[in-house]
Amino acid sequence: MYDFIVVGAGPPGSRFAYHAATEGYDVALLEKGEVGQPLACSGHVSTDLW
């Protein structure tokens, strides 16, 4: 049995799963896409927006 099941291994899901696991919780991280594929959200904000 898991303490947390995280759906989506994007930046927020991965970060939460990592920190929960380092605190000793049992975590399952689910991702439907292939690991290492290009991400739709990179966290980059272009200076063109300002």
C-alpha positions as CSV (number, residue, x, y, z in Angstrom):
1,M,0.0,0.0,0.0
2,Y,1.2,3.5,-0.8
3,D,0.9,6.7,1.2
4,F,0.7,8.7,-2.0
5,I,0.0,8.0,-5.6
6,V,1.1,10.8,-7.9
7,V,-0.4,11.0,-11.4
8,G,1.9,12.8,-13.7
9,A,5.6,12.9,-13.6
10,G,6.0,16.5,-14.8
11,P,7.9,19.0,-12.7
12,P,5.3,19.4,-10.0
13,G,4.5,15.7,-9.7
14,S,8.2,14.7,-9.7
15,R,9.1,17.3,-7.1
16,F,6.3,16.2,-4.8
17,A,7.1,12.5,-5.2
18,Y,10.8,13.1,-4.6
19,H,10.2,15.1,-1.4
20,A,7.6,12.7,0.0
21,A,9.9,9.8,-0.6
22,T,12.8,11.5,1.1
23,E,10.6,12.0,4.1
24,G,10.0,8.3,4.3
25,Y,6.6,8.0,2.6
26,D,5.8,5.2,0.2
27,V,5.1,6.9,-3.2
28,A,4.0,5.6,-6.6
29,L,4.6,8.0,-9.4
30,L,2.6,7.3,-12.6
31,E,3.4,8.7,-16.0
32,K,1.8,7.8,-19.3
33,G,4.4,9.3,-21.5
34,E,7.9,7.9,-22.1
35,V,10.6,9.1,-19.7
36,G,12.9,11.6,-21.4
37,Q,10.5,12.8,-24.1
38,P,10.4,16.6,-24.7
39,L,8.2,18.4,-22.2
40,A,5.3,20.7,-23.1
41,C,6.1,22.9,-20.1
42,S,9.7,23.8,-19.6
43,G,9.3,26.5,-16.9
44,H,10.9,29.0,-19.3
45,V,9.3,32.5,-19.5
46,S,10.4,34.4,-22.5
47,T,11.5,38.1,-22.1
48,D,9.2,38.8,-25.1
49,L,6.3,38.7,-22.6
50,W,7.5,41.8,-20.8
